[in-house]
């Protein structure tokens, strides 16, 4: 667990730029490691990428940090009670649609 990997790009529908999805799986990691790893990866986010976080519980403190730093995010819980959350600085991305495309949410 705790793996980070980039996935295939998709197009930003408004700018037609490629969007890289950085994946971070922190399921099962103990506090504060999920928060620390998430914040570290968020520092790499800009208009041409987003972060897909897969976590075992709803990360309220992380979402408050993200909001305070101007990130957009969308969160969905899957049937296993795990959370898939996308974070980005890009104002044009349809985060809900991307989460649905990723499946298992």
N, C-alpha and C positions, 0 to 999 in steps of 0.2 A: 504494500500500500504506500501511498504518498508519492506515486509516480507522476512525473510531468512529461507531457509529450505534445508536440504540435500535430494538428490534424489537417486534412485537406482544406483548401481554401474555398470560400464561396464568394459570390459577388455582392457588394453593397449595391442594392437596387437603384439608389439615387445617383451614386458616383461611378458605378461600374468598376470600382477598385476591388482587387482581391482582398478578402478578409481572412486572416489566419486565426484559427481557433486553438488556443493554448489550453490543453487539458490538464487538470490537477485533481487527482484522486486522493483524498485524505480520510477516507472511511477507516474507522478503527484506530486512528491515531489519537493519543491522549492529549488533553489540554496542556499547554497552549500551542502545540505543534501545528494543528490545522490553521489556526489564526496566523501564526508566524509565516508559514509557507504561503498562505493565500496573500498576505500583505506583500511579501517579497515578490511574488509573481505579478501582482497588481501594479507594481512599480514599472513593469515592462509594457504596460498597456498604453495604446494610443489610438488614433483614428483607423488604423488598418489592421487591428486585431481585436480579439476578445478572449476572455478566460472562461472556460467551462469548468466549474467546480462541482465535484461529486463528493458529498459529505453525508455522514450518518445522522446528523441532527441539524435543525434549523439554526444557522449561525448569526443570531441577532447582533452581537457585538461587531462582527465583521461587516454586516450590512449597514450599521450606523457609521462605521469608519468609511465605507465606500461612498455613502451619501454625502458625508462631510467633505470628501475629496472630489466630488463632482462626477462620480461614476454612475452610469445607468446600470440597472440590473433587473433581472427577471428570475423568479424562483418557482420551481414546480416540484412537488413531492410525487415519487413513484409509488407503485403498489407495495413495495417492500419497506416503505417508510423512510427511504433515503431521499436526499435532496439533490437536485440538479439546478445549478445557478449560473447564469451567464452575466458577466461584467464587461462593460466597455466604456470608452470615452466617445465612441462614434454615436452621433445623434440620429443617424439615418437607419440603423439596423433594426429589423423587426425581431427582437430577442425572443419573443414568444414563438414565432414561426421557426426560428433556429432550434430552440429546445424541442419542439415537436418533431423536427427532422432528425434530431439526434436519437430519438426513440427511447423506449423504456421509461417514459415520464408521464 
